[in-house]
Each structure stands twice: as structure tokens, then as C-alpha cells.
Amino acid sequence: MPQASYRRGSAPNMRSLWKYFVVRTKVVFVRSVWLMTTKAMTLSVSAGKMEKQAETQRSLQHRIQEREKKLQELRKTVETLRLCTESSGGQ
């Protein structure tokens, strides 16, 4: 079998291939870390917004309940006064 004769620089240089592999691996790793970090930050911001929205909703619900209680108390007071005035007017 004839042996292949390579000129210098035409054959794949293992050192060059290894450097290329190492550089590409680092680039892919750095990009992956960057993407994971930005996604985590985005998810963190989204979670914070959702928590704030839920807190605001709980606060509003609490205020509504308090106002409903006050309204019920006022209705009872009005009804009591109405009954008092009817009973005193009827005597």
C-alpha cells in the first residue's frame, strides 16, 4: 500500500484540533451558563411579579371584606333606627 505523503500543514495537526476543541467547548459552556443565568433571572423576576400581584390581591380582598362588614353594621344600625322610629311613632 502506498503511504500517504502529507506536506507540512496539510495534515490535520492534533495540537490545532485540540486547541479548537478546547476553545469551542469553552465558548459553548460560557454561552450555556449565560443562557441559564438570564433564564433564571427572568424566572426570578417573573416569580417576584407574581408574588407581588398575589400580595396585592390578598390586600384588596381583605379591604373588601372589611368594607362589607362595615356595610352590614350600617344596615343593622339603619334597620334598628327605622324600627325605633316606627315603634315610637306608633305610640
C-alpha positions, 0 to 999 in steps of 0.5 A, a space after each residue: 500500500 502506498 503511504 500517504 505523503 502529507 506536506 507540512 500543514 496539510 495534515 490535520 495537526 492534533 495540537 490545532 484540533 485540540 486547541 479548537 476543541 478546547 476553545 469551542 467547548 469553552 465558548 459553548 459552556 460560557 454561552 450555556 451558563 449565560 443562557 441559564 443565568 438570564 433564564 433564571 433571572 427572568 424566572 426570578 423576576 417573573 416569580 417576584 411579579 407574581 408574588 407581588 400581584 398575589 400580595 396585592 390581591 390578598 390586600 384588596 380582598 381583605 379591604 373588601 371584606 372589611 368594607 362589607 362588614 362595615 356595610 352590614 353594621 350600617 344596615 343593622 344600625 339603619 334597620 334598628 333606627 327605622 324600627 325605633 322610629 316606627 315603634 315610637 311613632 306608633 305610640 
